[in-house]
Each structure stands twice: as C-alpha cells, then as structure tokens.
Amino acid sequence: METCRNKVQGAGLGLRRSFLTECLEQPPENVSFYEVAPENWMTLGGKLGKQFRAMTEQFDFVCHGLSLSIGSSDPLDEDFVKAVKQFMQQHQIKFYSEHLSYCSHEGHLYDLMPIPFTEDAIHHVAARIRRVQDILEQKIAIENVSYYAAPGQEMAEIDFFNAVIEEADCDVLIDINNIYVNSINHSYDAEAFLKAIPADRIAYAHIAGHYIEADDFLIDTHGADVIDPVWKLLAKAYEWYGVFPTLLERDFNLPPLADLAGEVETIRHIQQAWVVQHEKQTA
C-alpha cells in the first residue's frame, strides 16, 4: 500500500481562512507545503472555494483530520472517509493524517479524548485504521496526542502508540510539542519517548506552542509561539533521524502571516543546520 513518506518536503504551515487571501497574493517563500483539516474545507464554495482551489493548484497540501474519531466505540464513519478521499483526489492532496484519540460517543464530544492504553484498545484502533487505509487506498499517518488523564492505563503511552502503529501498519505524524507537553504533565523523559518512535515510519511532524498553566501543567493550545525547549527537541529529532518535513500549527491568537512565516523560517534554519552538520560528518 502506498506510503505517506517522502510526499512533501521542507517546512510547512497550517492554512487558515483568515490569511488565505494573503497567501494567494503574497505567498511566503519559505513555506514548502500547507495542511488543512478536511472538515473545514470540503464543503467550501463561492469565493473561498475558488481561492482554496487556486492554492491547491500551486502548492503541495496534506490533510489533518479532526473528526474521524479513530478510537471511538461508535461505528466508523465510512461515508466521511469516502468524502475525504474524493476531496483529496479533487485537490491532489498528498495524504491524510489523524489523531490517536476519539471525539465521539453516541454523538460528537467536540474534544479529542484519550484512548485507554490497553491491549483491547490496540486491536480495536488498529483494525479501524486498516479499514480507513483500505478505503483511501493508501496509508495514513497517525499522530501522538496530548492528554491530561490516562483512564484504564495498562501500559506506557509510547508502548501503546508503537503497538497501534505496528499492528495497523500505518505511518507516523510525530507531534514534537505534544511530546514535550506530555513529558511535563506526566513526568516522563521527552527524549526517551522521541527515541522510541519508529523513525522509519515518520511522514512528517507538527510543532506548535502551548499555554503554561503551572510549572508542572501545560495545555496544548496551538495559540502561542513555539518555545525554546520544543525547538531543541525538534533539533534532537533531526540529529537522530535526519530531517523530515515539519509543519507549524497555529489555531488561536493568530499573529500576522509574516510572524508565522518567521517561525516557519526557524524550522528551515534547524533543518539546514542538520544538513550542514551531516555534510561535514560525511565529507
């Protein structure tokens, strides 16, 4: 089955409607690809629909889903998956990713809830991922998520994540900020978690900012600038695994596009630093 890996390159940005026009008129030169939540764009018509089509004709795009609810006990919404497939084909979108979580139980919960880290959940979620991949006729990337409670936990988060990825035979969307946030909130070693990720499955990465509620409690908001420890963790990931595509997420408190482009440039700078170092070591 076709993989997600190596379909996009460089540094990316999550596209938001508020700066869609600006991206068309003066596209940031350092953005190599864009990401959208299909739920927010699939039914778009009129001027915005035409502008989005103009963007997808010029730039590489990936989809990052919000409502697949891959860990839910509700029936898988196959009609939604088929609609995503059609949307991706229409806009030549490279691949689809989703969160390792759920957001429905006999109705929509409007939040991403943690899946219990159990053996039964591994089999349940992996089977649903395989079904999605069968419908899409390509592998999807699954993202490690931030969480604030771990009900029914039978194993460590990283063991659960890796077991799902292995059994589902899918790719990985590695979220650097989520690793950092969880390491603070649940008192584990972020670098150890990162080292245990199946590197050969990484399709791309997310990096984002968060809110500091307390020294030992962070909230994953995507509403602030990326902080230095998260940038350093990204650099560590490149050091161990080589450069992979990395995308800046910003959902709230949106600054001017130029400021977002500045953070995208930081991604590119860290990527280039690895390239230079790698060339020195192999010269």
WOFEN-V193196 format. One record per run of one state. SS is the DSSP state (2 for helix, 1 for strand, 0 for the rest). FROM is the first residue (numbers start at 1). LEN is the number of residues. If there is no record, write none. Layout:
{{SS	FROM	LEN} {SS	FROM	LEN}}
This chain:
{{0	1	10} {1	11	4} {0	15	2} {2	17	9} {0	26	7} {1	33	4} {0	37	1} {2	38	4} {0	42	4} {2	46	13} {0	59	1} {1	60	5} {0	65	13} {2	78	14} {0	92	4} {1	96	4} {0	100	2} {1	102	3} {0	105	3} {1	108	6} {0	114	5} {2	119	18} {0	137	4} {1	141	3} {0	144	13} {2	157	12} {0	169	2} {1	171	5} {2	176	10} {0	186	4} {2	190	7} {0	197	2} {2	199	3} {1	202	6} {0	208	3} {1	211	4} {0	215	2} {1	217	3} {0	220	8} {2	228	14} {0	242	4} {1	246	3} {0	249	8} {2	257	26} {0	283	1}}
